[in-house]
Amino acid sequence: MTNKMDLESRVAASIERIRPYLQGDGGDISLVDITDDGIVRVKLHGACGTCPYSMMTLRNGVEESLRRDVPEIKRVEAVDLEGM
């Protein structure tokens, strides 16, 4: 089983590789947490938070990249921290 800190560092590194593409379109992303069952929760910022294509970007870009880099990840979800 993967150590949670190792998992978090690999997820964070993967997000850092994705971030410049999102920033290039006026958005950003931050890691909120990783659940014990392999779900990565992220917060989308800026243009990514309001873009009508943000869910497509999340699934086809962020999730695909994260799952390729960190195979233990099952899914990526965007969270609204203000609603928590």
C-alpha positions as CSV (number, residue, x, y, z in Angstrom):
1,M,0.0,0.0,0.0
2,T,1.2,3.5,-0.8
3,N,2.2,5.8,2.0
4,K,-0.3,8.7,2.0
5,M,2.4,11.4,2.1
6,D,4.1,9.8,-0.9
7,L,0.8,9.7,-2.7
8,E,0.1,13.3,-1.9
9,S,3.6,14.4,-3.1
10,R,3.1,12.5,-6.4
11,V,-0.4,14.0,-6.9
12,A,1.0,17.5,-6.1
13,A,3.9,17.0,-8.6
14,S,1.4,15.9,-11.3
15,I,-0.8,19.0,-10.6
16,E,2.3,21.2,-10.9
17,R,2.9,19.8,-14.4
18,I,-0.8,20.5,-15.4
19,R,-0.9,24.0,-13.7
20,P,0.9,26.0,-16.5
21,Y,-1.7,24.9,-19.1
22,L,-4.6,26.0,-16.8
23,Q,-2.8,29.3,-16.0
24,G,-2.3,29.9,-19.7
25,D,-6.1,30.1,-20.0
26,G,-6.5,32.4,-16.9
27,G,-7.3,29.6,-14.4
28,D,-5.5,27.6,-11.8
29,I,-6.0,24.5,-9.6
30,S,-5.1,23.5,-6.1
31,L,-5.1,20.2,-4.3
32,V,-7.7,20.1,-1.5
33,D,-7.3,16.5,-0.3
34,I,-7.1,12.8,-1.3
35,T,-9.6,10.5,0.2
36,D,-8.7,7.0,1.5
37,D,-10.5,5.5,-1.5
38,G,-8.4,7.3,-4.1
39,I,-10.5,10.3,-5.0
40,V,-8.5,13.5,-5.5
41,R,-10.4,16.7,-4.6
42,V,-9.3,19.9,-6.2
43,K,-10.4,23.5,-6.3
44,L,-10.5,25.2,-9.6
45,H,-9.7,28.9,-9.6
46,G,-10.1,31.9,-11.9
47,A,-11.4,31.2,-15.4
48,C,-11.4,27.5,-14.6
49,G,-13.9,28.0,-11.8
50,T,-16.4,29.7,-14.1
51,C,-15.7,28.1,-17.5
52,P,-18.5,26.1,-19.0
53,Y,-15.9,23.6,-20.1
54,S,-14.3,23.1,-16.7
55,M,-15.8,19.7,-16.2
56,M,-14.5,18.5,-19.6
57,T,-11.1,19.9,-18.6
58,L,-11.3,18.2,-15.3
59,R,-12.1,14.8,-16.8
60,N,-10.1,14.8,-20.1
61,G,-7.2,16.8,-18.9
62,V,-6.6,16.8,-15.2
63,E,-8.0,13.4,-14.3
64,E,-6.4,11.7,-17.3
65,S,-3.0,13.2,-16.5
66,L,-3.3,12.4,-12.8
67,R,-4.3,8.8,-13.3
68,R,-1.5,8.3,-15.8
69,D,1.1,9.8,-13.3
70,V,-0.5,8.2,-10.2
71,P,-2.3,5.0,-11.1
72,E,-3.8,4.6,-7.6
73,I,-6.1,7.5,-8.2
74,K,-9.6,6.5,-9.1
75,R,-11.3,9.9,-9.8
76,V,-10.8,13.6,-9.6
77,E,-13.6,15.9,-8.2
78,A,-13.8,19.6,-8.2
79,V,-15.0,21.1,-4.9
80,D,-16.5,24.4,-4.0
81,L,-14.8,25.4,-0.8
82,E,-17.3,28.1,-0.1
83,G,-20.1,25.6,0.0
84,M,-18.3,23.3,2.4
